[in-house]
Amino acid sequence: MVTRNEWMPALAVSALVLSVPARAQQDQAVELAKKLANPIASLISVPMQYNYDEYGGVNDGASVDRLNIQPVIPISISEDWNLITRTIVPLVDQQGFPSNAMNESGLGDVVASQFFSPKAPTANGWIWGAGPVELLPTASDEALGAEKWGLGPTAVALKQVGPWTIGGLANHIWSVGGDDDRADINATFVQPFVIYVTKTKTTFGVMTESTYDWENSAWSVPVVASVAQMFKIGPQIMQLLLGARYWVESPEGGPEGWGLRVQLTLLYPK
C-alpha cells in the first residue's frame, strides 16, 4: 500500500514538470510581444491600422477614415545585417468637407521605408536602423494624395530594458518630381515612443506622430495612447490594439480634438 508520504513528493514533482513547458510558452509569448514593440525586429507582421479624425476651422464637420495596411518584412542580407522593409498603404474615406472635390474615397499615397539594421544590439544595448524612405504618388484621386514623388532618409533607435521599450523613429521627405502645379513637399516626421509589456502579453504605449511642414511652417502633433493584447486563434497569432489620439496642434482647417485608433496585427514568427 502506497502511503501519503510516498505519493505527495511524486505529485509535487509531476506538477513541477507540467508547469515548466507552460511557463516557457508564456515567456516566449511575452518576448514576442516585446519584439512587436520594436519597429525593426526580425519579425514578419502585418498591422492593419484604422484611424478616425474630425476636422475643425474652415473644415468644421469634416471627418476622415483611414485604414493603413503596414506590412513589415525583415530580410537577412548577411551574417550581421538585416534589411527591414516597412510599407504604409493607406485606404482613405473623406467626408463632410465644404469643397465637394475633397469628399473622395480610395487609395492614398504609399510610403515605403527600408532600414539597414545590425542583427545584434550595440555594446550599450541600443538597437538601430537607417536607410531611405520613398513617397509614391499612388493616390486614386488628386484629393487623396500629393501627386508628387518623394525621397529622403529615415532612421530608428531604441533600447529595451526589462518590460520597457524606449526610442524614436524619424524621417524627412523632399519631393523630387511629379505634378508641377501641386505644392512641393518638405516635411519632417518624428515619432518618439514609450512602450511597456506586461507578463500577460498586454502592451501599453504612448507616442507622438509629429510632422513639421517646412513649406508652410506648420506642425501637426497628435499624441497617441494605446493598450494592446496578444492572442491566438487557431495557429494564427494576433494583437488587437485600441487607442485614442489627441491633436495638440494642427494646421488651420486640420484635424482637431480626439481621434480613434484600432489596429489588428497578424504575426508570423519564424
C-alpha positions in Angstrom: 0.0 0.0 0.0 1.3 3.5 -1.0 1.4 5.9 1.9 0.6 9.6 1.8 4.3 10.4 2.4 5.2 8.4 -0.7 2.8 9.8 -3.2 2.9 13.5 -2.1 6.5 14.1 -3.4 5.7 12.3 -6.7 2.7 14.5 -7.2 4.7 17.6 -6.5 7.4 16.6 -9.0 4.7 15.9 -11.6 3.2 19.3 -11.1 6.6 20.9 -11.5 7.3 19.0 -14.7 4.0 20.1 -16.2 4.4 23.7 -15.2 7.8 24.2 -16.9 6.5 23.9 -20.5 3.6 26.2 -19.7 5.9 28.8 -18.2 8.3 28.5 -21.1 5.5 29.1 -23.6 4.3 32.2 -21.6 7.9 33.6 -21.6 8.1 33.1 -25.4 4.8 34.9 -25.9 6.0 37.9 -23.8 9.2 38.0 -25.8 7.1 38.0 -29.0 5.1 41.0 -27.6 8.4 42.8 -26.9 9.6 42.1 -30.5 6.4 43.6 -31.8 7.3 46.8 -29.8 10.5 47.0 -31.8 9.8 48.6 -35.3 12.8 46.9 -36.8 12.6 43.4 -35.1 13.3 40.3 -37.2 9.6 39.5 -37.3 7.1 39.4 -40.2 4.0 41.3 -39.2 1.0 42.9 -41.0 -0.6 45.7 -38.9 -3.9 46.9 -40.2 -4.4 50.3 -38.5 -7.7 52.2 -38.6 -7.8 55.9 -37.7 -10.7 58.3 -37.4 -10.3 62.0 -37.1 -12.6 65.0 -37.2 -11.6 68.4 -38.6 -12.1 72.0 -37.5 -11.8 75.5 -38.7 -12.8 76.1 -42.3 -13.4 72.3 -42.5 -15.5 72.1 -39.4 -17.8 69.0 -39.6 -15.5 67.1 -41.9 -14.0 63.7 -41.0 -11.5 61.2 -42.4 -11.5 57.4 -42.0 -8.1 55.9 -42.8 -7.1 52.3 -42.9 -3.3 51.8 -43.1 -2.1 48.4 -44.2 1.5 48.2 -43.0 3.4 45.0 -43.8 6.8 44.7 -42.1 9.2 42.2 -43.7 12.8 41.5 -42.4 15.3 40.1 -44.9 18.7 38.7 -43.8 21.3 40.2 -46.1 24.5 39.0 -44.3 25.6 37.3 -41.2 25.5 40.5 -39.3 22.8 42.7 -41.0 19.1 42.7 -41.7 17.1 44.8 -44.2 13.7 45.6 -42.8 11.0 46.9 -45.2 8.1 48.9 -43.7 5.4 49.9 -46.2 2.3 52.0 -45.5 -0.6 51.5 -47.9 -3.5 53.9 -47.0 -7.2 53.5 -47.9 -8.9 56.8 -47.2 -12.6 58.0 -46.9 -13.0 61.8 -46.7 -16.5 63.1 -45.9 -18.1 66.5 -45.0 -15.6 68.9 -46.5 -17.0 72.2 -47.8 -15.3 71.5 -51.1 -17.0 68.6 -52.8 -13.8 67.8 -54.6 -12.3 66.8 -51.2 -15.1 64.3 -50.5 -13.4 61.2 -52.1 -12.6 57.6 -51.2 -9.9 55.4 -52.4 -6.2 54.7 -52.3 -3.8 57.3 -50.9 -0.1 57.8 -51.5 2.2 54.9 -50.4 5.2 55.5 -48.1 7.9 52.8 -48.2 10.9 52.7 -45.8 13.9 50.4 -45.8 16.1 50.1 -42.7 19.5 48.5 -42.7 19.9 47.2 -39.1 22.6 45.2 -37.3 21.3 41.9 -36.1 22.9 42.4 -32.6 22.4 45.4 -30.4 25.3 47.7 -29.6 27.5 47.1 -26.5 25.2 49.6 -24.7 22.1 47.7 -25.7 20.9 50.1 -28.4 19.0 48.7 -31.4 19.1 50.9 -34.5 18.5 51.0 -38.2 18.7 53.6 -41.1 18.0 53.8 -44.7 15.9 55.5 -47.4 12.2 56.4 -47.4 10.1 57.0 -50.5 6.8 58.7 -51.2 4.9 57.1 -54.1 2.1 59.0 -55.9 -0.3 56.1 -55.9 -3.5 58.0 -54.9 -6.6 57.0 -56.9 -7.8 60.7 -56.8 -5.9 64.0 -56.6 -7.8 64.9 -53.4 -6.2 61.8 -51.7 -2.6 62.4 -52.5 0.2 65.0 -53.2 0.8 63.8 -56.8 4.5 64.1 -56.1 7.4 61.6 -55.9 9.3 61.9 -52.6 12.6 60.7 -51.3 14.6 61.1 -48.1 16.4 59.5 -45.1 14.8 57.6 -42.3 16.2 56.2 -39.0 15.1 54.5 -35.8 16.9 53.9 -32.5 15.5 52.2 -29.3 16.5 50.4 -26.2 14.7 47.5 -24.5 15.3 47.1 -20.7 13.1 44.6 -19.0 9.5 45.2 -19.9 10.3 48.7 -21.3 10.9 49.8 -24.9 12.0 53.4 -25.3 13.1 55.0 -28.6 12.1 57.0 -31.6 11.7 56.9 -35.4 12.1 59.8 -37.8 12.2 60.6 -41.5 12.4 63.5 -43.8 10.8 63.6 -47.3 11.5 66.1 -50.1 9.5 66.0 -53.3 11.8 65.1 -56.3 9.2 65.1 -59.1 5.6 64.9 -60.0 2.9 67.5 -60.9 4.4 71.0 -61.1 1.1 72.5 -60.3 1.0 70.8 -56.9 2.8 72.1 -53.8 6.3 70.9 -53.1 6.9 68.5 -50.1 9.5 69.3 -47.5 8.4 67.5 -44.3 10.0 66.0 -41.2 8.3 63.2 -39.3 9.2 62.4 -35.6 7.8 59.5 -33.6 9.2 59.1 -30.0 7.6 56.2 -28.2 7.5 54.6 -24.7 6.1 51.0 -24.5 5.5 48.7 -21.6 4.8 44.9 -22.0 3.3 43.0 -19.0 3.7 39.3 -18.2 0.2 38.8 -19.6 1.3 40.0 -23.0 -0.6 43.3 -22.6 1.2 46.2 -24.1 0.7 49.9 -23.1 2.1 52.6 -25.3 2.4 56.4 -25.5 3.8 58.2 -28.5 3.6 61.2 -30.7 3.4 61.2 -34.5 4.6 64.7 -35.2 5.1 66.2 -38.7 6.6 69.6 -39.5 5.8 71.1 -42.8 8.7 73.3 -43.8 6.9 74.7 -46.8 4.1 76.2 -44.6 6.0 76.4 -41.3 3.2 74.3 -39.6 3.2 71.4 -37.0 0.8 68.5 -36.9 1.2 66.9 -33.4 -1.1 64.1 -32.4 -0.4 62.3 -29.0 -1.4 58.6 -29.0 -2.1 56.4 -26.0 -2.9 52.8 -26.6 -3.4 49.4 -25.0 -2.9 46.1 -26.9 -3.4 42.4 -26.2 -1.8 39.5 -27.9 -3.9 36.4 -28.5 -4.2 33.4 -30.8 -7.0 31.9 -32.9 -6.0 28.5 -34.2 -2.4 28.7 -35.5 -2.6 32.5 -36.1 -1.0 34.8 -33.6 -2.5 38.3 -33.5 -2.5 41.5 -31.5 -5.5 43.8 -31.1 -4.8 47.5 -30.2 -7.2 50.1 -29.0 -6.1 53.7 -28.8 -7.0 57.4 -28.6 -5.1 60.3 -30.0 -5.4 63.9 -29.2 -4.4 66.7 -31.6 -2.2 69.0 -29.6 -1.5 71.1 -32.7 -2.5 71.0 -36.4 -2.6 73.4 -39.4 -5.6 75.7 -39.9 -8.6 73.5 -41.0 -6.8 70.3 -40.0 -7.8 67.6 -37.6 -8.5 68.6 -34.0 -9.7 67.2 -30.7 -9.9 63.5 -30.1 -9.5 60.7 -32.6 -9.8 56.9 -32.6 -7.3 54.2 -33.4 -8.0 50.4 -33.7 -5.3 48.1 -35.0 -5.2 44.4 -35.7 -1.7 42.9 -36.3 -1.1 39.5 -37.8 2.2 37.9 -36.6 4.3 35.4 -38.4 7.2 34.5 -36.2 9.9 32.2 -37.6 
